[in-house]
Amino acid sequence: MNPLYPLVAARARHLCEYCRAPEIVFNLPFEVEHITPQSRGGETTEENLALSCRSCNLYKSDYVSAVDDLTQQEVNLFNPRRDVWQEHFLFAAGTGEIEGLTASGRATVSLLRINSKAQVDARKQWSRLGLMNQS
């Protein structure tokens, strides 16, 4: 396990910093991921690390930007250390979907496949259980 996991997980309140999945419902700890990947010069510093569920981390891979489907512009992905989640995303408890409110939010939702059927179905259940936290 990453030695910085306790710090990163506590700071994220044990939620995926991208899709807000609650770590408590998984049978293993979430991953400490590099916001700017090491392959792109990112360092292993507190400022460059985020807590990520396996799904978000796999799809994020080494990307730092993606195309916003609405504007067709390449934009930076959501950065949990610089950006405020609620300014870029809206969680709709009724549908279980996360809506991107900004170009960065939309590109992140699309690239990370945050609204896959499995994730939406899980989010609906987590919401019913009071486990979804947007802050």
N, C-alpha and C positions, 0 to 999 in steps of 0.2 A: 504494500500500500504506500502511496505517496506520503512522505513524512509531513507534508503541509496539509494533508487531508483534514485533520481536526480544525485547523484555523479556517480553511476554505469552507468546510461544511457548516461550521458554527456561524460564519458570516452570512452564508446563504440560508440559514435557518433550515438546513436539510431539505431544501427544495431545488429542483433543477432551475438554474438561473435563466434558462431559455423558455421552456414550456411549463414551468412551475409544477412539475410532477413531484409529489411528496415521496421522499426517500423511504419513509417508514413502511410503505406498502410493497417494497421490493425486498428480496431476500439477500441482497448484497449492497455494499456501499456504492454510492454514485462515484463517478470518475472526476478527478481533478484534471481539467483540460486547459490548454494554453489558448487564450483568446487570440493572440497572434502566435501562430504555431512556430515551434522551434525551427522548422524547415524554412520559415520566412523571416528568421532572425529574432523571434520572440524569446524572451528570457524566462527562466523559472523564478519569477518574483511574485509576491503577493498581488501586485497590481496587474499582473498578466494571467492570473489563474481564476477559473470559475468552476463551480460545481455543475456537473452536467449528467443527465441520465444517459444511459448507453445509446439510446436512439438518437438523441440530439448530437451527441459526440460523434457517432458514426457518420451521420449525414453532414455535420459541419466539416469534418475531416480537416484539411489544411486551408479551407476557404477563409477569407477575410472580407470578401464582398460577393455580391450576387446581383442579378438583374431583378429590378422591381417590375412585376408583370404589368402594372398600371401605366408607368411612365416609360418603360423599356430602357431605363437608365441603369447603369451599374452603380450600386451604392454600397457603402460599408454595411456589414452585418451589425446587428444589435451588439453592443459591447456592455456587458454587465458592470464593468468598473466605471464607465463614463456615462452611460445612458440610464434613464429612469424607466423601468418596465412599463408603468402605467401611461407614460407618454407615447409609447410605441405599440402597445398591445391592449386589447380589451378582451376579457374572458366572458363569454356568454354562458352562464350556468345552465340555461335551458337547453342549449344545443350541444354544449361541451366543446364548442369551437373557440379558438383564439384568433381574433381578428387583428391584422396588422393595421395600425392607424397611420403610419408614416411609411415613406419609401423603404426605410431601413427595416421597419417592422414587417412590412409585406414581403420583402426579399428574404428575411429570416424565416418567416412562417413557411414560405414556399421551399427554400433550400433545405430546411431541416425537416420538412414534411410533418410539421407540427399538428396538422389536422387530418392525419391518416385515420382511417376508420377505427383501428385499434386504439389509438390515442384518444380520439373523441369519445368512444364508448367508455374507456377507463376514466376519463375526466368527468363524465356524467356521474359515474359511481362515486368517485372521490368527492365530488361536489355534494352529493346526497349525504355523504358521511361527514361533511364539514372539513375535509382535508385540503381543499383548494384555497390557497392564500395568494392574493395578488400583490401584496405589499412587499 
